[in-house]
Amino acid sequence: MKITDVQVFTVSGPYTGPDFPPGDRQAQQLDIYPEFNARGNRLKGVGAQYASFFAPAAAPAAQANEQPLRAAYVEIQTDEGISGLWGPVQDFQYFFVLARLRAFLIGRDPLATELLYDQMIRMDRHGRSGMYMTAVSAVDCALWDLKGKAWGQPVYRLLGGPTRPAVPAYASMLGYSVEPEEAARVAAEYKAQGFGAQKWFFRYGPGDGEAGMAQNLAMATAVREAVGDAYTLMFDAFMGWNLSYAAEMVRRLEAVRPFWMEEPVPPERVTELRKLRELGRVPIATGEHVYTRWQTKELLLAGAVDFLQNDPDWTGGITELTKIAALASAFEVPLVAHGHSLLPALHVAGAQSPAAIPYVEYLYRGQPTKQNFHQVVYAPEQGAVRLPDLPGLGIVLDESKIERRTPVTL
């Protein structure tokens, strides 16, 4: 079997998933500048407008309450008629797929995923991090989808699973209101749906001063009171804090007892993460913006993290995430992949010990848009996502939802 082409295409059509009420964004690094801090405080209520990597479709909505949506996919085609599909992907990912990786892959053996991955990260001087690495990740996920289809098995079986029929999912609450009363109401609602854990996002950082810190703490306290002392709660700052602000926040959060505090500072600030962890008050998580096992190793050797969150969409795909899982388990540090998408992380989790990967992340306001054009929509039931039965990753596009399919060329 040989690769005959690597294509990128977009599909567009109406978004017909659930609507969501207006909510709040998370803290961001640019928020130290007032003109950026005031930008986009409230997120719109429709799910399709939440996921930033979906571009508006050119075609008008079919109905007044349907939002136009467009999503991009990478497809790897072979001379035996078997193809691998992955997406949606972001525009910067598919640019590098077409500009740097397509010509390299044509004529190669698509089942030799280890060889292709190793060569892709060696072929570019910037090939071990950043946007190029996210393109390698997209190709790797598509190759694993192809391999599963070639062998008629879900990817987790090729990785040694299943280790369980379903993987617990924590509800990731990005985009919901952080007003204490409303956040408490929503947290109690999702607990009642069967979720055993939730993650809430802090809106405020150093640019908001003491008042913002108090608002962060008020939200966290209200959510804790709503779900009870024994419930698993995580919090996320999206790299929007500095060391002094983060140190004070984790001190004040100690009474709330977070399961982890995620990305209080950017992940390359390893010394700062270690100092926060050494305070001993709140477990520290990071990894969403960490690439490859080598960057991950530095965090582990420094004793800078309690939880890792490498995302297979960005860190190197399924091939690399399985290596990171093995590395993390040797340090007794759980890996809970960031949930930019769901399926690659779900397949890896389904092939690993629950001690190594206890959860997957489910972005509740984001997943309906990301799976909008799929025949099978994977979502938690009573707080867990069942492993797919379909070969490959389990993505099949639903042609009835697609109004237009457009090839992407450079």
C-alpha positions in Angstrom: 0.0 0.0 0.0 1.3 3.5 -0.9 0.1 7.0 -0.3 -1.2 8.5 -3.5 -2.2 11.9 -2.2 -2.7 14.1 0.9 -5.7 16.4 0.5 -7.3 19.1 2.6 -10.9 20.0 2.1 -13.5 22.1 3.8 -17.1 21.2 4.4 -19.8 23.7 5.1 -23.4 23.7 6.2 -25.7 24.7 9.0 -25.0 24.2 12.7 -28.0 22.5 14.2 -26.6 21.5 17.5 -27.6 22.8 20.9 -27.6 26.5 21.7 -25.8 27.8 24.8 -26.4 30.9 26.9 -23.9 33.8 26.7 -20.8 33.2 28.9 -17.4 34.4 29.7 -14.0 33.8 28.2 -10.9 32.8 30.2 -7.9 34.9 31.3 -5.3 35.4 28.6 -1.7 36.6 28.5 -2.6 39.8 26.6 -4.9 40.9 29.4 -2.2 42.8 31.2 -2.9 45.5 28.5 -6.2 47.2 29.1 -7.2 47.4 25.5 -7.0 43.6 25.2 -8.4 42.9 28.6 -11.6 44.6 27.7 -11.9 42.7 24.4 -14.5 40.1 24.0 -15.5 39.8 27.6 -18.7 37.8 26.7 -19.0 34.9 24.4 -22.0 34.6 22.2 -24.6 32.0 23.0 -24.6 29.8 19.9 -22.3 26.8 20.0 -21.1 27.3 16.5 -19.7 30.7 17.3 -17.8 29.4 20.3 -15.1 27.3 18.5 -12.6 29.8 17.1 -11.1 27.5 14.5 -14.4 27.2 12.6 -14.8 29.8 9.9 -18.1 31.2 8.9 -19.5 29.4 5.8 -20.2 31.3 2.6 -23.6 29.9 2.2 -26.5 31.5 4.2 -28.1 29.6 7.1 -30.9 27.3 6.0 -33.1 28.5 8.8 -33.1 31.5 11.0 -32.0 29.5 14.1 -29.3 27.6 12.2 -25.8 29.0 12.2 -23.5 28.5 9.2 -20.3 26.5 9.9 -17.3 25.4 8.0 -14.7 22.8 9.0 -11.5 21.6 7.4 -10.2 17.9 7.2 -7.0 16.2 6.2 -7.4 13.0 4.1 -4.6 10.6 3.2 -5.5 8.5 0.1 -3.8 5.3 -1.0 -3.5 3.1 -4.1 -5.7 0.4 -2.5 -8.7 2.8 -2.0 -8.3 3.0 1.8 -8.1 6.5 3.2 -7.4 8.1 6.5 -9.4 11.1 7.7 -8.8 13.6 10.5 -10.4 16.8 11.5 -11.5 19.4 12.0 -8.1 21.0 11.8 -7.1 24.6 12.1 -5.9 26.7 9.2 -2.3 26.9 10.3 -2.2 23.1 10.6 -3.4 22.5 7.1 -1.1 25.1 5.6 2.0 23.1 6.9 0.4 19.9 5.8 0.1 21.1 2.2 3.3 23.2 2.1 5.7 20.9 3.9 4.4 17.4 4.4 2.2 16.4 1.4 5.1 16.0 -1.1 7.1 14.1 1.5 4.3 11.6 2.2 3.3 10.7 -1.4 4.6 7.3 -2.4 5.3 6.2 1.2 3.9 3.3 3.2 1.0 4.7 5.3 1.1 1.8 7.7 4.6 2.6 8.8 3.4 5.2 11.3 6.5 5.1 13.5 8.9 5.6 10.6 6.8 8.4 9.1 6.5 10.2 12.4 10.2 10.0 13.2 11.1 11.3 9.8 8.5 14.1 9.8 9.9 15.6 13.0 13.5 15.3 11.7 12.9 16.9 8.3 12.3 20.5 9.4 14.7 22.5 11.6 11.6 23.8 13.5 10.0 20.4 13.5 9.7 19.6 17.2 7.3 22.3 18.4 4.9 25.0 17.4 2.6 25.1 14.4 4.7 22.7 12.4 4.3 20.1 15.1 0.5 20.6 15.1 0.5 19.7 11.3 2.6 16.6 12.0 0.0 15.7 14.7 -2.9 16.1 12.2 -1.1 13.8 9.7 -0.3 11.3 12.4 -4.0 11.1 13.5 -5.1 10.6 9.9 -2.5 7.8 9.4 -3.8 6.0 12.5 -7.4 6.3 11.2 -6.1 4.8 7.9 -4.3 2.0 9.7 -7.4 1.1 11.7 -9.5 1.0 8.6 -6.9 -1.2 6.8 -7.0 -3.7 9.6 -10.7 -3.4 10.4 -10.1 -2.3 14.0 -10.6 0.7 16.2 -7.3 2.5 16.9 -7.4 1.6 20.6 -7.2 -2.1 19.7 -4.1 -1.4 17.6 -2.6 0.3 20.7 -3.2 -2.7 23.0 -6.7 -1.9 24.3 -9.4 -1.9 25.4 -8.5 -1.5 29.0 -12.2 -0.5 29.8 -15.4 -0.1 27.8 -15.7 3.6 28.5 -13.4 6.4 29.8 -14.6 8.9 32.4 -14.9 12.4 31.1 -14.7 15.6 33.0 -16.9 18.4 32.0 -14.8 21.3 30.8 -16.8 24.5 31.3 -15.1 27.0 29.1 -17.5 29.6 27.9 -20.0 29.4 30.8 -20.7 32.4 32.9 -18.2 32.9 35.8 -20.7 34.9 37.8 -20.7 33.0 41.1 -24.5 32.4 41.4 -24.8 31.3 37.7 -21.6 29.2 37.8 -22.9 27.4 40.9 -26.2 26.7 39.3 -24.6 25.2 36.2 -22.0 23.2 38.2 -24.8 21.6 40.2 -26.7 20.8 36.9 -23.7 19.0 35.4 -23.1 17.1 38.6 -26.7 15.9 38.4 -26.1 14.7 34.8 -23.5 12.2 36.1 -20.2 14.0 35.6 -17.9 13.1 38.4 -15.5 16.0 37.7 -15.6 19.6 36.2 -13.1 22.2 35.2 -13.8 25.9 35.5 -11.9 28.7 33.9 -10.8 31.9 35.7 -11.5 35.1 33.8 -9.3 37.4 35.7 -5.5 37.9 36.0 -2.8 40.4 37.1 -4.3 43.2 35.0 -7.5 43.1 37.0 -5.8 43.6 40.4 -7.2 42.6 43.8 -10.8 43.0 42.6 -10.3 40.4 39.9 -8.6 38.0 42.3 -11.5 38.3 44.6 -13.9 37.6 41.7 -11.9 34.5 40.8 -12.1 33.2 44.3 -15.8 34.0 44.6 -16.5 31.9 41.6 -14.4 29.0 42.8 -16.0 29.1 46.2 -19.5 29.2 44.8 -18.8 26.2 42.6 -17.3 24.2 45.4 -20.3 24.9 47.6 -22.6 23.9 44.8 -21.0 20.5 44.2 -19.9 19.5 47.7 -16.6 18.9 49.4 -16.0 15.4 47.9 -16.5 16.4 44.3 -13.5 16.7 41.9 -13.0 20.3 40.7 -10.2 21.6 38.5 -9.5 25.2 37.6 -7.7 26.7 34.6 -5.9 30.1 34.1 -4.8 29.5 30.4 -1.3 30.9 31.0 -2.8 34.2 32.0 -1.0 34.8 35.3 2.5 35.5 36.5 4.4 33.9 39.3 3.4 36.3 42.1 -0.2 36.4 41.1 -0.4 32.6 40.8 1.3 32.1 44.1 -1.3 34.2 45.9 -4.1 32.6 44.0 -3.1 29.1 44.9 -2.7 30.2 48.5 -6.3 31.5 48.6 -7.6 28.5 46.6 -6.3 26.0 49.2 -9.6 26.1 51.1 -11.4 25.2 47.8 -9.2 22.1 47.4 -8.8 22.0 43.6 -7.9 18.6 42.0 -5.5 20.7 40.0 -4.6 24.3 39.0 -4.0 24.3 35.2 -1.5 26.5 33.3 -1.1 29.2 36.0 1.9 30.3 33.9 3.2 29.3 30.4 4.7 25.8 30.4 8.2 26.8 29.3 8.6 28.6 32.7 9.6 25.3 34.4 11.2 27.0 37.4 8.1 29.0 38.1 5.9 25.9 37.9 8.2 24.1 40.3 8.1 26.9 42.7 4.3 26.9 42.6 4.2 23.2 43.2 6.7 23.5 46.1 4.2 25.7 47.9 2.4 22.4 48.4 -1.1 23.9 48.5 -2.6 23.0 45.1 -1.5 20.3 42.5 -0.2 21.9 39.3 -1.2 20.8 35.8 0.2 21.7 32.4 1.0 20.3 29.0 -1.6 21.6 26.6 1.0 23.7 25.0 3.9 21.3 25.4 5.3 19.5 22.3 6.8 16.0 22.3 8.2 13.8 25.0 11.4 15.7 25.2 9.8 18.9 26.4 7.6 16.8 28.7 10.6 15.1 30.2 12.0 18.5 31.4 8.9 19.2 33.3 9.0 15.7 34.9 12.7 15.9 35.8 12.2 19.3 37.4 9.4 18.1 39.6 7.2 20.9 38.1 3.9 19.1 37.5 1.4 16.8 39.2 -0.7 16.2 36.1 0.3 16.3 32.4 -2.1 17.4 29.6 -0.4 17.0 26.3 -2.9 17.2 23.5 -2.6 14.7 20.6 -3.9 17.3 18.2 -0.8 19.3 18.8 1.9 17.4 20.8 2.7 14.9 18.0 -0.5 12.9 17.4 -1.3 9.5 18.7 2.2 8.2 18.1 3.8 10.7 20.4 1.0 10.7 23.0 1.5 7.0 23.6 5.2 7.7 24.3 4.4 10.5 26.6 1.9 8.3 28.5 4.6 5.7 29.1 7.1 8.4 30.2 4.6 10.0 32.6 3.7 6.6 34.1 7.3 6.0 35.0 7.2 9.2 37.1 3.8 8.3 38.5 2.3 11.5 37.0 -1.2 11.0 35.5 -1.8 12.1 31.9 -5.1 13.7 31.1 -4.9 14.9 27.5 -6.2 18.4 26.8 -9.4 18.1 24.8 -9.1 20.3 21.8 -10.8 17.3 20.1 -11.9 14.1 21.6 -11.2 10.9 19.5 -7.4 10.7 19.5 -7.2 11.2 23.3 -10.1 8.8 23.8 -8.4 6.0 21.8 -5.1 6.4 23.6 -6.9 6.5 27.0 -8.8 3.3 26.0 -5.5 1.5 25.5 -3.8 2.7 28.8 -4.3 1.8 32.4 -6.8 4.0 34.2 -4.0 4.8 36.7 -2.0 6.3 33.8 -4.9 8.1 32.1 -7.9 8.6 34.5 -10.0 11.0 32.4 -10.6 12.6 29.0 -11.6 16.2 28.7 -15.0 17.0 27.2 -15.4 20.7 26.2 -19.1 20.8 26.6 -19.7 24.0 24.5 -17.1 23.1 21.9 -17.7 19.5 21.0 -21.1 20.0 19.3 -19.4 22.3 16.7 -16.4 20.0 16.3 -18.5 17.0 15.6 -21.2 18.9 13.7 -20.6 17.1 10.3 -20.1 13.6 11.7 -22.5 10.7 11.5 -21.6 9.5 15.0 -21.4 12.1 17.7 -19.4 10.9 20.7 -20.6 12.4 24.0 -20.5 11.3 27.7 -23.3 9.3 29.1 -23.4 9.4 32.9 -20.0 11.0 32.9 -18.1 8.6 30.6 -17.5 8.3 26.8 -17.8 4.8 25.4 -15.0 3.6 23.1 -15.9 3.7 19.4 -16.8 0.5 17.6 -16.0 1.7 14.1 -12.6 1.0 12.5 -10.0 3.7 12.7 -10.8 6.7 14.8 -14.5 6.5 14.2 -15.1 9.5 12.0 -17.6 9.2 9.2 -18.8 12.5 7.6 -22.6 12.9 7.3 -23.2 14.0 3.8 -26.8 15.1 4.7 -25.3 17.8 6.9 -22.9 19.1 4.2 -24.0 21.7 1.7 -20.7 22.3 0.1 -17.3 20.5 -0.1 -14.3 22.6 -1.3 -10.7 21.4 -1.9 -8.0 23.5 -0.3 -4.9 24.3 -2.3 -2.0 26.6 -1.9 
